[in-house]
Amino acid sequence: MNLPTPPPGMPAPALQALAVLCAGADKPGLTARVLDYLRSLPGVARAEVVPAGGTAPGASERAYAWTDGAAGPREIALVLGDAAAFAPCEPWLALFCQVLERLAQAQRLQTLADQLQRSEQRFRDLFNNSPDPCWIIENGAFTDCNLAAVQALGYARREDILQHPSRLSPEFQPDGRSSFDKAEEMMQRALRDGLARFEWEHCRADGRSLPVEVTLARLELQDHAVLYCVWRDITDRKQAEEEAYQLAFFDPLTGLPNRRLLHDRLQQSMAASARSGKYRALLYLDLDHFKNLNDTHGHAMGDRLLIEMAQRLRTCVREGDTVARLGGDEFVLLVQQLDEDLETAVAQAGRIGDKVVAQLSQPCAIGAVQYQGSASVGVSMFLGHALGTDELLKRADLAMYQAKAAGRNTVRFFDPAIQARLNARAALEADLRQAVQRNELVLHYQPQVDTQGRCLGVEALVRWEHPQRGQVQPLDFIPLAEETGLILPIGQWVLCQACSTMAAWEADPRLAGLGMAVNVSARQLHQPDFVHNVRVQLRSHGIDPALLKLEITESMLLDNIEQTVETMQALKALGVRFSLDDFGTGYSSLNYVKRLPLDQIKIDKSFVRDILSDPNDAAICRTVIAMGRSLGLSTLAEGVEQPAQWDFLAQEGCDAAQGYLYARPMALPDLQAWLGRQRL
């Protein structure tokens, strides 16, 4: 804004002072200089600044609006000593004060702008030179970062890391949350509350993880909200925390969980057991005669043995189970997810205990010392929260001492009833291992008849006649034989005995030409020398292979079907026949039956039993018979006990029957007598 030309009568010193004021309007003390200038004007007796809106000026007074800095609206009051002398200046002076005030205001704004620029430059200098990685986040993405951020993440260019924070992080954070969801939540929280602090995991350019502590602060930058992000590498702190955790919850010698962590996991296991209904087991073990090693070879040697035993114990359990060291030579195994049935769960825990005993009794070299020890194991079963953690440990500990009292290097259960059953099972297994050598096994034979009641052949069924136990039921020892692998020598004995019996029958007119069905277990069929063994038996006894019929079950088809088919085809090439036993009780029979070289399908007795009262069972039997006919296979019904049952089956086209309606399984002399009566 241009000033008007001063009136002609204005003195030269006043004009010079006015020019100085205009030139220095941006300097401090402007108000004082203005007042000094006004006091120098002609006719002015006094000049001062007073509050705005004060007393109205009189004839010898003048007032002009004035604002200086933060003081707000004021007035410059002039007291005139000579109104006539002042008159030439008055028309020009009011406008001069307005212009000078506006000029001062503009200069003040410029000063503020300069200060703001200097402040932003200081912020930029601090941002760029900070040793901590810093970022600016706008609209949910990094828009700027300092050199420390680029270097910390190992990238070559700043532009490579200007993206959404989750793109520079693993898919999930250590707390389990997705990086994207957590980043979005933290940014929104900082914008809302002004500040957010949390832990985060970044990924370096080389793929390595970097744990950091992040601080987000909301700032106003160029009239809109942004987030100032700074983080610090907390790798050392995390390592220290991990070391503290290890010291608090793990045994420093073996690295196994200690008593404190075991209690915590045991409580979690009890809660999980209550939900699932599945049993768990606690195995408490102690190394036998460990003190002797310490006393004779020193504690350092004892420590090396403990480390070796800890490693072996880890191999005895599954992922999710816990091996803990309580102290000294005492260890505890927490076994999860056993069966819902107590008997089955006990057997599972017992096998793990036996495995532990076997592993820890293996010789090991500790330096120059060849050491062979043993362990005593006590087992306590639990389900839910019926017992506290201390009580469970106490029971397992007591059972361990029972194992020591029983001679060490063994397993004992806390529950006397369970232990008694285990002892009985162990005794039965021990006797079964001797049954073949002691000639305690015999074959019984159950006839299989056609629709006219004529005997087509027999099924050979193994029986165990124990000298003290009497006759042991097949359901009591066959599953045990399968589980322990004893089914292999027993199955070999049955096959040999069956072939020998058929060879002897050739001399008896009543028995010559009768076929014999022999049950084969999955273990037998999958033995690499099974085909060879069958071939040897057939040739050594000189029998017609067509008279031997091997019965397999559907459960054998669920594992390694290709090998099963290959083995069966090799046996089929020898002339041996096959029957599929218990048809309809498995899971995959219809998928595989067409691939198998079968001759016969046996309808399971569970369908025959209610065939007259249950329409579903009747429909299943009809379907099996029709399927067998369409595949060119004969059908045989098991468990036929009533004439009406057989009448129904025969009318549907069933080819043969086996059951109490005709005969029970019987010894060879009884079979000969039965055949004699049938042929009279």
C-alpha positions in Angstrom: 0.0 0.0 0.0 1.4 3.4 -1.0 1.5 6.3 1.5 -0.1 9.6 0.4 2.3 12.5 -0.2 2.9 14.4 3.1 1.4 17.9 3.3 3.7 20.7 2.3 4.0 22.1 5.8 5.3 18.9 7.3 8.9 19.5 8.7 11.9 17.6 7.1 12.9 15.9 10.4 9.4 14.4 10.7 9.6 13.1 7.1 13.0 11.5 7.8 11.7 9.9 11.0 8.7 8.5 9.0 10.9 6.8 6.5 13.0 5.2 9.3 9.8 3.8 10.9 8.6 2.3 7.6 12.0 0.7 7.0 12.1 -0.8 10.5 8.6 -2.0 10.9 9.7 -5.6 11.3 12.0 -4.8 14.2 11.2 -5.0 18.0 10.0 -1.8 19.7 7.9 -0.5 16.9 5.3 1.0 19.3 7.9 3.0 21.2 9.4 4.3 17.9 5.9 5.3 16.6 5.3 7.2 19.8 8.6 8.9 19.6 7.8 9.8 16.0 4.4 11.2 16.9 5.9 13.3 19.8 8.2 14.9 17.3 5.4 16.2 15.1 4.5 19.9 15.3 2.0 20.8 18.0 2.1 17.5 19.9 2.6 17.8 23.6 2.3 14.1 24.6 1.7 10.7 22.8 0.9 7.4 24.6 -0.9 4.1 24.0 -4.2 3.6 25.9 -6.9 0.9 26.0 -9.3 1.0 23.0 -12.7 2.6 23.6 -11.4 4.9 26.4 -12.6 8.4 27.1 -13.7 10.4 24.0 -11.0 12.9 23.0 -11.5 16.6 23.6 -10.6 19.6 21.5 -6.9 19.3 22.3 -6.8 15.5 22.0 -6.6 13.0 19.1 -7.0 9.1 19.1 -5.9 6.6 16.4 -6.5 2.8 16.3 -3.4 0.7 16.9 -2.5 -3.0 17.4 0.9 -4.2 18.5 1.7 -7.9 18.9 -0.5 -9.9 21.2 -1.7 -6.9 23.2 -4.9 -6.6 21.1 -6.8 -3.5 20.0 -5.4 -0.3 21.5 -5.4 3.4 20.8 -2.7 6.0 20.4 -3.7 9.1 22.3 -2.2 12.5 21.4 -2.4 15.6 23.6 -1.9 18.7 21.5 -0.1 21.8 22.8 -0.7 23.8 19.6 -3.6 22.6 17.5 -2.8 25.1 14.7 0.7 23.8 14.3 -0.6 20.2 14.2 -3.3 20.9 11.7 -1.1 20.2 8.5 -0.3 16.8 9.8 -3.7 15.6 10.9 -5.3 14.7 7.5 -2.4 12.5 6.7 -1.6 11.0 10.1 -4.7 8.7 10.5 -4.0 6.9 7.2 -0.3 6.7 8.1 -1.1 4.9 11.3 -3.3 2.4 9.4 -0.6 1.6 6.8 2.1 1.4 9.3 0.0 -1.0 11.4 -0.7 -3.3 8.4 2.9 -3.3 7.4 3.8 -4.4 10.9 1.2 -7.1 10.8 2.6 -8.4 7.5 6.1 -8.4 8.9 4.9 -10.3 11.9 3.3 -13.0 9.7 6.5 -13.3 7.7 8.4 -13.7 11.0 6.0 -16.5 12.0 6.4 -18.2 8.6 10.1 -18.1 8.9 9.9 -19.5 12.4 7.6 -22.3 11.1 10.0 -23.1 8.3 12.9 -23.2 10.7 10.9 -25.5 13.0 10.0 -27.9 10.1 13.7 -27.9 9.1 14.7 -28.8 12.6 12.1 -31.6 12.5 13.4 -32.8 9.1 17.0 -32.8 10.4 16.0 -34.7 13.6 13.9 -37.2 11.4 16.7 -37.8 8.9 19.5 -38.0 11.4 17.8 -40.0 14.1 19.6 -43.2 15.0 16.2 -44.9 15.4 14.3 -45.9 12.3 11.5 -43.4 11.7 8.6 -43.3 9.3 5.8 -41.0 8.3 2.4 -42.8 7.7 -0.3 -41.2 5.7 -3.5 -42.9 4.7 -2.4 -46.3 6.1 1.0 -46.5 4.3 4.6 -45.4 4.8 5.1 -42.3 2.7 8.6 -41.3 4.0 11.3 -42.8 6.1 14.8 -42.0 7.3 18.1 -43.6 6.4 18.2 -45.6 9.6 14.9 -47.4 8.5 16.4 -48.3 5.1 19.6 -49.6 6.7 17.8 -51.5 9.5 15.7 -53.5 7.0 18.6 -54.0 4.6 17.1 -52.4 1.5 19.0 -50.5 -1.1 16.5 -47.8 -1.8 14.1 -45.7 0.3 11.3 -46.4 -2.2 11.4 -50.1 -1.6 9.9 -49.8 1.8 7.3 -47.1 1.3 4.2 -49.3 1.4 1.7 -50.8 3.8 3.5 -51.9 7.1 2.2 -55.5 6.7 4.0 -55.8 3.4 7.3 -55.6 5.3 6.3 -58.2 7.8 5.5 -61.9 8.1 1.9 -62.9 7.4 1.3 -63.3 11.1 2.7 -61.6 14.1 4.1 -63.6 17.1 0.8 -63.1 19.0 -1.0 -65.0 16.2 -2.8 -62.0 14.6 -2.4 -61.3 11.0 0.0 -58.5 10.3 -2.5 -56.6 8.2 -5.3 -56.6 10.8 -3.0 -55.7 13.6 -1.4 -52.8 11.7 -4.7 -51.4 10.7 -5.9 -51.5 14.4 -2.8 -49.9 15.8 -2.9 -47.1 13.2 -6.5 -46.4 13.9 -5.9 -46.4 17.7 -3.0 -43.9 17.3 -5.2 -41.6 15.2 -7.9 -41.8 17.7 -5.9 -41.6 21.0 -2.9 -39.7 19.8 -0.4 -42.5 20.7 0.0 -46.2 20.4 2.9 -48.4 21.5 3.2 -52.1 20.8 5.6 -54.9 19.7 6.0 -55.9 16.1 8.0 -58.2 13.9 9.5 -56.9 10.6 11.2 -58.9 7.9 14.6 -57.8 6.6 15.3 -57.8 2.9 17.2 -61.1 3.4 14.1 -62.7 5.0 15.3 -62.7 8.6 12.9 -61.5 11.3 13.5 -58.4 13.4 11.5 -57.8 16.6 10.9 -54.1 17.4 9.0 -51.9 19.7 6.8 -49.4 17.8 5.6 -46.0 18.9 3.0 -44.3 16.7 2.2 -40.6 17.5 -0.4 -38.4 15.7 1.0 -35.1 14.2 -0.6 -32.3 12.3 1.5 -31.8 9.1 0.4 -29.3 6.5 -3.1 -29.1 7.9 -3.8 -32.8 8.0 -3.2 -35.7 10.5 -0.3 -38.0 9.9 1.4 -40.7 12.1 5.0 -40.3 13.2 6.3 -43.9 13.6 9.5 -44.7 15.4 10.8 -48.2 16.4 13.6 -49.7 18.2 15.3 -53.1 17.7 14.5 -55.2 20.8 16.4 -58.4 19.7 18.6 -58.2 22.8 15.7 -57.7 25.0 13.9 -60.6 23.5 16.9 -62.8 23.9 17.2 -61.7 27.5 13.5 -62.5 28.1 14.0 -65.9 26.4 16.9 -66.6 28.6 14.9 -65.7 31.7 12.1 -67.9 30.5 14.5 -70.8 30.0 15.9 -70.4 33.4 12.4 -70.2 35.0 10.8 -73.1 33.1 13.5 -75.4 31.8 16.2 -77.6 33.3 19.6 -76.0 32.5 21.3 -79.4 32.2 19.0 -81.3 29.9 16.9 -78.5 28.4 13.8 -80.4 29.4 10.8 -78.7 31.1 11.2 -78.4 34.8 8.7 -79.0 37.6 7.0 -75.6 37.3 6.4 -75.9 33.5 5.2 -79.6 34.0 2.6 -78.4 36.5 1.4 -75.8 34.1 1.1 -78.3 31.2 -0.4 -80.9 33.5 -3.2 -78.5 34.4 -3.8 -77.7 30.7 -3.9 -81.5 29.9 -6.5 -82.1 32.6 -8.7 -79.4 31.2 -8.3 -80.8 27.6 -9.0 -84.3 28.9 -12.2 -83.2 30.5 -13.3 -81.7 27.2 -12.3 -84.6 24.9 -13.1 -87.5 27.2 -9.8 -89.1 26.4 -7.5 -90.5 29.0 -4.0 -89.2 29.7 -1.1 -90.8 31.6 1.7 -89.6 33.8 4.8 -91.7 33.8 7.2 -91.1 36.7 10.6 -92.7 36.3 13.9 -93.0 38.2 17.2 -94.3 36.9 18.2 -97.4 38.9 21.5 -97.3 40.8 22.3 -93.9 39.4 24.1 -93.0 42.6 26.6 -95.7 41.9 27.7 -93.9 38.7 28.1 -90.6 40.5 30.1 -92.1 43.3 32.5 -94.1 41.2 33.0 -91.8 38.2 32.0 -88.4 39.5 29.1 -86.0 39.0 30.4 -84.8 35.6 29.9 -88.3 34.2 26.5 -88.5 35.9 25.5 -85.3 34.2 26.5 -86.7 30.8 24.4 -89.8 31.5 21.4 -87.6 32.4 21.7 -85.7 29.1 21.9 -89.0 27.2 18.8 -90.4 29.0 16.9 -87.2 28.3 17.6 -87.5 24.6 16.4 -91.1 24.6 13.2 -90.2 26.5 12.3 -87.7 23.8 12.2 -90.5 21.3 9.7 -92.5 23.4 6.9 -90.0 23.1 4.9 -88.2 20.4 4.8 -84.6 19.4 2.6 -82.9 22.0 3.7 -85.1 24.8 6.0 -83.7 27.5 9.2 -85.0 28.9 10.3 -83.2 32.1 13.1 -83.5 34.6 12.1 -82.9 38.2 15.7 -83.0 39.5 18.4 -85.5 40.2 17.7 -88.7 38.1 13.9 -88.3 38.2 12.0 -87.7 35.0 8.2 -87.4 34.2 6.5 -88.1 30.9 3.1 -86.5 30.3 1.4 -88.6 27.6 -1.6 -86.9 25.9 -4.5 -88.1 23.8 -4.9 -91.7 24.7 -8.1 -93.7 24.0 -11.5 -93.0 25.5 -11.7 -96.6 26.7 -9.7 -97.1 29.9 -8.5 -100.6 29.0 -7.2 -99.4 25.7 -5.7 -96.3 27.2 -3.9 -98.4 29.8 -2.5 -100.7 27.1 -1.2 -97.7 25.2 0.4 -96.2 28.3 1.9 -99.6 29.1 3.5 -99.8 25.7 5.1 -96.4 26.2 6.3 -97.5 29.6 7.8 -100.6 28.1 9.5 -98.6 25.4 11.0 -96.3 28.0 12.4 -99.2 30.0 13.8 -100.8 26.8 15.4 -97.5 25.6 17.0 -96.7 29.0 18.4 -100.2 29.4 20.4 -100.0 26.2 24.2 -99.7 26.7 25.7 -96.3 26.1 29.3 -95.0 25.9 30.0 -92.1 28.2 33.5 -91.1 27.4 35.6 -94.1 28.2 32.9 -95.7 30.3 30.6 -98.3 28.8 27.4 -97.9 30.9 24.3 -100.0 31.0 21.6 -99.0 33.4 17.9 -99.4 33.8 14.8 -97.5 34.9 11.8 -98.1 37.1 8.6 -96.5 35.8 5.4 -95.7 37.6 2.2 -94.8 35.7 -0.9 -92.9 36.9 -3.9 -92.6 34.5 -6.2 -89.6 34.7 -9.3 -88.1 33.1 -10.3 -84.5 33.7 -9.9 -82.8 37.1 -10.8 -85.7 39.3 -7.3 -85.4 40.9 -5.0 -82.5 41.5 -1.6 -82.2 39.9 0.2 -83.0 43.2 -1.9 -86.1 43.8 -1.3 -87.4 40.3 2.5 -86.9 40.7 2.3 -88.6 44.1 0.5 -91.6 42.7 2.9 -92.0 39.8 5.8 -91.7 42.3 4.2 -94.4 44.4 3.8 -96.7 41.4 7.4 -96.1 40.5 8.5 -97.3 43.9 6.3 -100.4 43.3 8.3 -101.0 40.2 11.5 -100.7 42.2 10.1 -103.1 44.8 9.3 -105.6 42.0 12.9 -105.8 41.0 13.5 -102.6 39.0 13.7 -102.2 35.2 9.9 -102.6 34.9 6.6 -100.7 34.8 3.9 -100.5 37.4 0.5 -98.8 37.4 -0.9 -97.1 40.5 -4.3 -98.6 40.3 -4.1 -102.2 41.8 -6.9 -103.4 39.6 -5.2 -102.1 36.4 -1.9 -103.5 37.5 -3.6 -106.9 38.1 -5.1 -106.8 34.6 -1.7 -105.9 33.2 0.0 -108.7 35.1 -2.7 -111.1 33.8 -2.2 -109.9 30.2 1.6 -110.1 30.5 1.3 -113.7 31.9 -1.1 -114.6 29.1 1.3 -113.2 26.5 4.2 -115.1 28.1 2.2 -118.4 27.9 1.1 -117.6 24.4 4.8 -117.3 23.3 5.3 -120.9 24.4 2.0 -122.3 23.1 3.4 -123.5 19.7 6.5 -125.1 21.2 4.5 -126.8 23.9 1.9 -128.2 21.4 -0.9 -126.5 23.2 -2.6 -125.2 19.9 -5.1 -127.4 18.1 -7.4 -127.0 15.1 -11.2 -127.3 15.2 -13.2 -127.6 12.1 -16.6 -126.1 11.3 -18.4 -127.6 8.2 -19.6 -125.5 5.3 -22.6 -126.9 3.5 -24.4 -126.3 0.2 -28.2 -125.8 -0.3 -28.8 -129.5 0.0 -26.9 -129.7 3.3 -23.9 -131.5 1.8 -20.5 -130.7 3.3 -18.4 -128.8 0.8 -15.5 -128.2 3.1 -14.5 -126.9 6.5 -13.1 -123.8 8.1 -10.0 -124.5 10.3 -10.2 -122.6 13.6 -7.3 -122.5 16.0 -7.9 -123.3 19.7 -5.6 -123.0 22.6 -5.8 -125.7 25.2 -3.8 -124.4 28.2 -2.7 -127.0 30.8 -3.8 -124.7 33.7 -6.2 -122.2 32.1 -8.1 -124.8 30.2 -9.4 -123.8 26.8 -8.7 -120.1 26.1 -11.3 -118.4 24.0 -10.0 -117.1 20.6 -11.3 -113.6 21.5 -8.9 -113.7 24.5 -5.7 -114.5 22.6 -6.1 -113.8 18.9 -6.2 -109.9 19.4 -3.2 -110.3 21.7 -1.4 -112.3 19.1 -2.1 -109.7 16.5 -0.9 -106.9 18.7 2.4 -108.6 19.8 3.3 -110.2 16.4 2.8 -113.7 17.7 0.2 -114.1 15.0 3.0 -114.9 12.6 4.3 -118.1 14.2 0.8 -119.1 15.1 -0.4 -118.5 11.5 2.5 -120.5 10.2 1.6 -123.3 12.5 -2.1 -123.2 11.4 -1.2 -123.3 7.7 1.2 -126.2 8.2 -1.3 -128.1 10.3 -4.1 -127.5 7.8 -2.0 -128.8 4.9 -0.9 -131.8 6.9 -4.5 -132.6 7.8 -5.7 -132.4 4.2 -2.9 -134.7 3.1 -4.0 -137.2 5.7 -7.6 -136.9 4.5 -6.8 -138.2 1.1 -6.6 -141.7 2.6 -10.1 -141.4 4.2 -13.0 -141.7 1.7 -15.2 -139.6 4.1 -12.8 -136.7 4.0 -11.0 -136.9 0.7 -11.7 -134.0 -1.6 -12.9 -131.7 1.2 -11.6 -128.2 0.9 -10.3 -126.3 4.0 -10.5 -122.6 4.7 -7.7 -121.0 6.7 -7.8 -117.5 8.1 -4.8 -115.3 7.2 -3.9 -112.2 9.1 -2.8 -108.9 7.5 0.7 -109.4 9.1 1.0 -112.8 7.4 -0.2 -111.6 4.0 2.3 -108.7 4.0 5.3 -110.9 4.9 7.7 -110.9 1.9 8.1 -114.7 2.1 4.4 -115.6 2.6 3.9 -116.8 -1.0 7.0 -118.9 -0.8 5.9 -120.5 2.5 2.5 -121.4 1.1 4.1 -123.0 -2.0 6.4 -125.0 0.3 3.5 -126.3 2.3 1.5 -127.3 -0.7 4.4 -129.2 -2.4 5.8 -130.8 0.8 2.3 -132.2 1.6 1.4 -133.0 -2.0 -2.1 -131.6 -1.8 -4.3 -130.1 -4.5 -3.9 -126.2 -4.2 -7.6 -125.8 -5.1 -8.5 -127.5 -1.8 -6.9 -124.7 0.2 -9.0 -121.6 0.6 -7.4 -118.5 2.3 -9.8 -116.2 4.1 -9.0 -112.5 4.3 -10.9 -109.7 6.0 -11.9 -106.3 4.7 -9.7 -104.6 7.2 -6.7 -106.0 5.4 -7.7 -104.0 2.3 -7.3 -100.6 4.1 -3.5 -100.7 4.2 -1.2 -101.2 1.2 -3.9 -102.5 -1.2 -1.4 -102.7 -4.1 0.8 -105.2 -2.2 -2.3 -107.2 -1.1 -3.5 -107.6 -4.7 0.0 -108.5 -5.9 0.4 -111.2 -3.2 -3.1 -112.6 -3.8 -2.5 -112.9 -7.5 0.8 -114.7 -6.9 -1.1 -117.2 -4.7 -3.9 -117.5 -7.2 -1.3 -118.5 -9.8 -0.5 -121.5 -7.5 -4.1 -122.6 -7.6 -5.1 -121.4 -4.1 -8.6 -120.0 -3.7 -9.7 -116.9 -1.8 -12.7 -116.0 0.3 -13.5 -112.5 1.6 -14.5 -112.9 5.2 -16.9 -110.6 7.3 -18.0 -108.9 4.1 -19.9 -105.6 4.7 -18.3 -104.8 8.1 -15.3 -102.9 6.6 -15.0 -99.5 5.0 -13.9 -100.0 1.4 -15.1 -103.4 0.2 -17.0 -102.2 -2.8 -14.1 -100.2 -4.1 -11.6 -103.1 -3.9 -13.5 -106.3 -4.3 -13.6 -106.1 -8.1 -9.8 -105.9 -8.1 -9.2 -108.9 -5.9 -8.8 -112.5 -7.4 -11.7 -113.7 -5.1 -13.6 -116.9 -5.4 -16.1 -116.4 -2.6 -17.8 -113.8 -0.4 -18.8 -114.6 3.1 -21.8 -112.7 4.5 -21.0 -111.6 8.0 -23.1 -113.2 10.8 -24.1 -109.8 12.2 -26.3 -109.4 9.1 -27.6 -113.0 9.2 -28.6 -112.9 12.9 -31.5 -110.5 12.4 -32.3 -111.2 8.8 -35.8 -112.3 9.6 -36.6 -109.2 11.8 -34.6 -106.4 10.4 -35.4 -105.3 6.8 -32.1 -103.5 6.5 -30.2 -106.7 7.2 -32.3 -108.6 4.8 -31.7 -106.0 2.1 -27.9 -106.1 2.7 -27.9 -109.9 2.4 -29.9 -109.7 -0.9 -27.4 -107.1 -2.2 -24.3 -109.1 -1.3 -25.8 -112.3 -3.0 -26.7 -110.3 -6.1 -23.3 -108.7 -6.3 -21.5 -112.0 -5.9 -23.6 -113.5 -8.6 -22.9 -110.5 -11.0 -19.1 -110.9 -10.3 -19.1 -114.6 -10.7 -18.4 -115.3 -7.0 -20.0 -117.8 -4.7 -21.6 -116.6 -1.5 -21.5 -118.2 1.9 -23.5 -117.1 4.9 -21.9 -117.3 8.4 -23.8 -117.7 11.7 -26.8 -119.5 10.3 -28.6 -120.9 13.3 -32.3 -121.2 12.3 -33.9 -123.1 9.4 -35.9 -120.0 8.4 -32.7 -118.0 8.1 -31.2 -120.5 5.7 -34.5 -120.8 3.8 -34.5 -117.0 3.2 -30.9 -117.0 2.1 -31.2 -120.1 -0.2 -34.3 -118.6 -1.9 -32.2 -115.4 -2.6 -29.5 -117.6 -4.2 -27.0 -118.0 -1.5 -24.7 -120.9 -2.4 -23.5 -122.1 1.0 -24.0 -121.8 4.8 -21.9 -122.2 7.9 -23.3 -122.1 11.5 -24.8 -123.9 14.5 -27.8 -125.0 12.4 -25.5 -127.6 11.0 -22.5 -127.9 13.3 -20.3 -126.2 15.8 -16.5 -126.1 15.4 -15.3 -129.6 16.4 -12.2 -131.6 16.9 -11.2 -134.0 14.1 -12.7 -137.2 15.6 -16.0 -135.4 16.1 -15.9 -134.1 12.5 -15.4 -137.6 11.2 -18.3 -138.8 13.2 -20.5 -135.9 11.9 -19.6 -136.6 8.3 -20.5 -140.2 8.8 -23.9 -139.3 10.1 -24.4 -136.8 7.2 -23.7 -139.5 4.6 -25.8 -142.3 6.0 
